[in-house]
């Protein structure tokens, strides 16, 4: 019977979310604010959901609050006027 090594997927998803946030920060510094905010929001949501799924503690506020912030950042990015 084969077992799945979830810690490998956890570290890969975590690294991908960190990468999205870092790319978003670099784009924000370069001036592409809308794209940067979208990437940071997706990276933060990915990290939060991954952290919640693989955590032993199931406190909902640790999931809801960061996801709400990521969602609001995404909405603000979409409603920015004249953003590049």
Number of C-alpha atoms within 10 A of each C-alpha: 3 4 5 8 8 10 10 10 12 16 12 12 17 19 14 15 23 17 15 22 22 16 17 24 19 14 18 17 11 10 13 15 20 23 20 25 23 22 25 26 27 21 24 23 21 20 22 20 16 18 17 17 12 12 10 8 10 11 10 9 9 14 17 14 12 17 20 13 14 22 17 13 20 21 14 14 19 14 11 11 9 7 12 10
